Amino acid sequence: MSSVEVVPPQPPPQPPPRSSSRRLLRPVLVVVVVGSAVWFVEGFVGDIDWSQVRAALDHLAWWQLPVLVLGLLLRQLLNALPLSVYIEGCGPLRAVANDQAAILMTTIAPPPSDVVVRLAMFSSWGISRSAGLAGTVMNTVSFYVVRFAAPLLGVLVMAVTGDLLGGELWTALASGAVSAALLVVVWLSFRSPAFAASTGRRTGLLARRVRSSVDPGVWAESVLGFRGTVVDRIARTLPLSVAALVGMVVVDAGLIVLSVRFVGASRVDLPAVWVLTAFLVAYPLTLFPFSGLGLLDAVVIATLVARAGQEVEASLVAALIIWRVVTIGAPLVLGMVAVTWWRLSTRAGVT
């Protein structure tokens, strides 16, 4: 009887450690984006008198920053509400925690780290991977619909106030057409399984041009599975989600209006409706990295300086600096709080 050599099981291969250059990529990208932001602003509106900007920032009282943070909390709640609408078992608190954790991961780690942490949180709450992923995708789709529809809302405000400008109208119509096209694709995908499968297959064919391992048939099956997860409630959940995200955009614009007032710009110098509409018309620029940092700011400042005069430039720059600090910095803190809360509650078995 021959002896059989027993080979001990080998440990699973470990992923290679991230190189130091990879770890440095994110901080370098942040520096590049911030530098580009300053370049964009100065390119659009000319040289900035930073001493006047500092003087405008000095107008900010200690109690005004907490007011802006409270407004941000409302903004983040509205931003996360679609998750609770699309995903059964994901209440508003869980939705906010999930959203803030994803924002934190998007900032400090490369994709798909945000999706990984989202799905891990959903799983710990007893939510299936397919339901969590479908809700996340629909949340993103809803946001894109609102993102490109925001200029139409700005034009509507201008029309109501009798302050409509031709340039903004054409920009809004072009952007609104993108939003309408997204809604049509969503409607057709949920109305027709064949259209959903065709959309998945065509998308897979496009993706295969970049990655040869992509199987268009698998993509078609995935889209059909996604459709089956949310189709029964889409007629109710999509309008509710869009309404919540419209509210989020309006609150975001309100934070800029408050920031403008807090740095000393009066209603006479900069009427709130001007600030509101300038932001709404430029809102599709949030598509770019860090919510359009630099590019959106430059367009809003240039638009308002053209209407109100050069004397408001320093106040606008100061106001947008405050808005960016609050809307970019505070969500990172909220993300750390959310991840900590999730880990502690998971360990304690209370989620």
C-alpha positions in Angstrom: 0.0 0.0 0.0 1.7 3.2 -1.2 1.8 6.2 1.1 0.0 9.3 0.0 1.8 12.6 0.6 -0.5 15.0 2.3 0.0 18.6 1.1 -1.0 21.1 3.7 -3.5 23.7 2.4 -2.0 26.9 1.2 -3.2 30.3 2.4 -5.1 32.3 -0.2 -2.9 34.7 -2.1 -2.8 38.2 -0.6 -3.3 41.2 -2.8 -0.1 43.1 -3.4 0.4 46.1 -1.2 -0.4 49.5 -2.7 2.7 51.2 -3.8 3.8 54.5 -2.2 3.1 56.3 -5.5 -0.5 54.9 -5.5 -1.0 56.2 -1.9 0.3 59.6 -2.9 -2.0 59.9 -5.9 -5.0 61.1 -4.0 -3.3 63.9 -2.1 -1.6 65.0 -5.3 -5.0 65.0 -7.1 -6.5 67.2 -4.3 -3.7 69.7 -4.7 -4.1 69.7 -8.5 -7.9 70.2 -8.2 -7.5 73.1 -5.7 -4.8 74.7 -7.8 -7.0 74.3 -10.9 -9.9 75.9 -9.0 -8.0 79.0 -8.3 -6.8 79.1 -11.9 -10.4 78.7 -13.2 -11.8 81.5 -11.0 -9.0 83.9 -11.9 -9.4 83.0 -15.6 -13.1 83.7 -15.6 -13.3 86.8 -13.4 -9.7 88.2 -13.6 -7.3 88.9 -10.8 -8.8 88.6 -7.4 -8.0 91.0 -4.6 -7.4 88.4 -1.8 -7.1 91.1 0.8 -10.7 92.1 0.1 -11.6 88.4 0.2 -10.0 88.1 3.7 -11.9 91.2 4.8 -15.2 89.7 3.6 -14.4 86.5 5.5 -13.9 88.5 8.6 -17.7 89.3 8.5 -18.5 85.7 9.4 -19.7 85.5 13.0 -19.1 82.5 15.2 -22.8 81.5 15.3 -23.2 81.6 11.5 -21.1 78.5 10.9 -23.4 76.2 13.0 -26.3 77.6 11.0 -24.7 76.6 7.8 -23.9 73.1 9.2 -27.5 72.7 10.2 -28.5 73.5 6.6 -25.9 71.0 5.4 -27.5 68.3 7.6 -30.8 68.9 5.9 -29.1 68.8 2.5 -27.5 65.5 3.3 -30.8 64.0 4.6 -32.6 65.0 1.4 -29.7 63.7 -0.7 -29.9 60.2 1.0 -33.7 59.9 1.2 -33.9 58.1 -2.2 -32.0 55.2 -0.8 -34.7 54.8 1.9 -37.4 55.1 -0.8 -35.9 52.6 -3.2 -34.6 50.0 -0.7 -37.0 48.2 1.7 -35.5 48.0 5.2 -33.2 51.0 4.7 -34.8 53.8 6.8 -33.7 57.4 6.6 -31.1 57.1 9.4 -29.5 54.1 7.7 -29.7 55.9 4.3 -27.9 58.9 5.6 -25.2 56.8 7.3 -24.7 54.8 4.1 -24.5 57.9 2.0 -22.0 59.6 4.2 -19.8 56.5 4.5 -19.8 56.3 0.7 -18.8 60.0 0.4 -15.9 59.4 2.8 -14.7 56.4 0.9 -14.9 58.2 -2.5 -12.7 60.9 -1.1 -10.0 58.8 0.5 -9.8 55.7 -1.7 -10.2 54.8 -5.3 -13.4 53.3 -6.7 -15.2 51.0 -6.2 -14.5 51.5 -2.5 -17.7 53.5 -2.1 -19.8 50.7 -3.5 -18.0 48.1 -1.4 -18.8 49.9 1.8 -22.4 50.5 0.7 -23.0 46.8 0.1 -21.2 45.8 3.3 -23.5 48.1 5.3 -26.6 46.8 3.5 -25.6 43.2 4.2 -25.2 43.9 7.9 -28.7 45.3 7.9 -30.1 42.2 6.3 -30.6 43.8 2.9 -29.7 41.6 -0.1 -26.9 42.6 -2.3 -29.1 42.9 -5.4 -31.6 45.1 -3.6 -28.9 47.4 -2.2 -27.1 47.6 -5.6 -30.4 48.3 -7.4 -31.3 51.1 -5.0 -27.9 52.6 -5.2 -28.1 52.6 -9.0 -31.6 54.2 -9.0 -30.4 56.8 -6.5 -27.6 57.7 -8.9 -29.9 57.8 -11.9 -32.4 60.0 -10.0 -29.6 62.4 -9.1 -28.5 62.7 -12.7 -32.1 63.5 -13.8 -32.2 66.3 -11.2 -28.7 67.5 -11.9 -29.5 68.2 -15.6 -33.0 69.5 -14.8 -31.7 72.1 -12.3 -31.2 74.8 -15.0 -34.8 74.5 -16.0 -35.8 75.2 -12.4 -33.5 78.2 -12.4 -35.2 79.5 -15.6 -38.6 78.9 -14.1 -37.6 81.1 -11.1 -36.4 83.7 -13.5 -39.6 83.7 -15.5 -41.7 84.0 -12.4 -39.7 87.0 -11.2 -39.7 88.6 -14.6 -35.9 88.4 -14.9 -35.4 85.9 -17.7 -32.2 86.0 -19.8 -31.8 84.5 -23.2 -28.4 82.8 -22.5 -29.6 81.0 -19.5 -32.7 79.8 -21.4 -30.8 78.0 -24.1 -28.4 76.5 -21.6 -31.4 75.3 -19.5 -33.2 73.8 -22.6 -30.1 71.9 -23.6 -29.5 70.5 -20.1 -33.2 69.7 -19.7 -33.1 67.7 -22.9 -30.4 65.5 -21.3 -32.6 65.0 -18.2 -35.6 64.2 -20.3 -33.6 61.6 -22.3 -32.6 59.9 -19.1 -36.2 59.7 -17.9 -37.3 58.3 -21.3 -34.6 55.6 -21.0 -35.6 54.7 -17.5 -39.3 54.6 -18.5 -38.7 52.3 -21.5 -36.4 50.1 -19.5 -39.0 49.4 -16.8 -41.9 49.2 -19.3 -40.3 46.7 -21.6 -38.1 43.7 -20.5 -36.8 43.5 -24.1 -35.7 47.1 -24.1 -34.0 46.6 -20.7 -32.1 43.5 -22.0 -31.2 45.3 -25.2 -29.8 48.3 -23.2 -27.7 46.0 -21.1 -26.4 44.1 -24.1 -25.5 47.3 -26.0 -23.8 48.8 -23.0 -21.8 45.5 -22.6 -20.7 45.7 -26.2 -19.4 49.3 -25.6 -17.7 48.1 -22.4 -16.0 45.2 -24.2 -14.2 47.7 -26.4 -12.4 48.8 -23.3 -12.2 45.4 -21.5 -12.3 42.3 -23.6 -13.4 40.1 -20.7 -16.9 41.8 -20.6 -19.7 39.5 -21.6 -22.6 41.5 -23.1 -25.0 38.6 -22.4 -24.2 38.7 -18.7 -24.7 42.5 -18.7 -28.2 42.0 -20.3 -29.1 39.4 -17.6 -27.9 41.8 -14.9 -30.0 44.7 -16.2 -33.1 42.3 -16.3 -32.4 41.3 -12.8 -32.0 44.9 -11.7 -35.3 45.7 -13.4 -37.1 42.9 -11.6 -35.9 44.2 -8.2 -37.4 47.7 -8.5 -40.0 47.6 -11.2 -43.1 47.0 -9.0 -42.5 50.3 -7.1 -40.9 52.6 -9.7 -44.1 54.6 -10.4 -44.1 55.7 -6.7 -40.4 55.7 -5.8 -39.0 57.6 -8.7 -41.2 60.8 -8.3 -40.5 60.7 -4.5 -36.8 60.4 -5.1 -36.7 63.2 -7.6 -38.7 65.5 -5.3 -36.3 64.9 -2.4 -33.3 65.6 -4.7 -34.9 68.8 -6.0 -35.2 69.8 -2.4 -31.6 69.0 -1.8 -30.5 71.3 -4.7 -32.7 74.1 -3.5 -31.2 73.8 0.1 -27.7 73.8 -1.5 -28.5 77.0 -3.3 -29.9 78.4 0.0 -26.6 77.7 1.7 -24.8 79.9 -0.9 -27.3 82.6 -0.4 -26.7 82.5 3.4 -23.0 82.5 2.8 -23.3 85.6 0.6 -25.2 87.3 3.4 -22.8 86.2 6.1 -19.8 87.8 4.3 -21.6 91.2 4.2 -23.2 91.3 0.7 -26.7 93.0 1.1 -29.9 92.2 -0.7 -29.4 95.3 -2.7 -25.9 94.3 -3.9 -26.9 90.7 -4.6 -30.6 89.8 -4.6 -31.2 86.2 -3.5 -32.9 85.3 -6.7 -29.8 86.2 -8.7 -27.6 83.9 -6.6 -30.2 81.1 -6.7 -30.6 81.2 -10.5 -26.9 81.5 -11.2 -26.3 78.4 -9.1 -29.1 76.4 -10.6 -28.1 77.2 -14.2 -24.5 76.1 -13.5 -25.5 73.1 -11.4 -24.7 70.5 -14.2 -21.1 71.4 -13.7 -21.2 69.4 -10.4 -20.6 66.5 -12.8 -16.9 67.3 -12.7 -14.5 66.1 -9.9 -15.2 67.4 -6.3 -18.7 68.6 -7.5 -17.2 70.9 -10.1 -14.8 72.6 -7.7 -13.3 75.7 -9.4 -15.3 75.4 -12.6 -18.8 75.8 -11.1 -17.5 78.5 -8.7 -16.0 80.4 -11.5 -19.1 80.3 -13.6 -21.3 81.4 -10.7 -19.0 84.3 -9.8 -18.6 85.4 -13.4 -22.4 85.3 -13.9 -23.1 87.4 -10.8 -20.2 89.9 -11.3 -21.6 90.5 -14.8 -25.0 91.4 -13.3 -24.0 93.1 -10.1 -20.7 94.7 -10.9 -17.1 94.1 -10.0 -17.5 95.3 -6.4 -19.3 92.1 -5.4 -16.4 89.8 -6.6 -14.6 89.6 -3.3 -17.8 88.8 -1.4 -18.7 86.1 -3.8 -15.3 84.5 -3.6 -15.4 84.5 0.2 -19.0 83.1 0.2 -18.1 80.3 -2.1 -15.0 79.4 -0.1 -17.2 79.1 3.0 -19.8 77.1 1.1 -17.1 74.7 -0.2 -15.5 74.3 3.2 -18.9 73.4 4.7 -20.2 71.2 1.9 -16.9 69.3 1.3 -15.4 69.2 4.8 -18.5 68.5 6.9 -19.6 65.4 4.9 -16.2 63.9 5.5 -16.6 64.3 9.3 -20.1 62.9 9.0 -18.7 60.0 7.0 -16.3 59.1 9.8 -19.1 59.4 12.4 -21.3 57.1 10.2 -18.6 54.4 9.7 -17.8 54.5 13.5 -21.5 54.2 14.4 -22.0 51.3 11.9 -19.0 49.4 13.2 -20.0 49.8 16.8 -23.7 49.0 16.2 -22.7 45.9 14.1 -20.4 44.6 16.8 -23.1 45.2 19.4 -25.7 43.4 17.2 -27.9 46.5 17.2 -28.4 47.9 13.6 
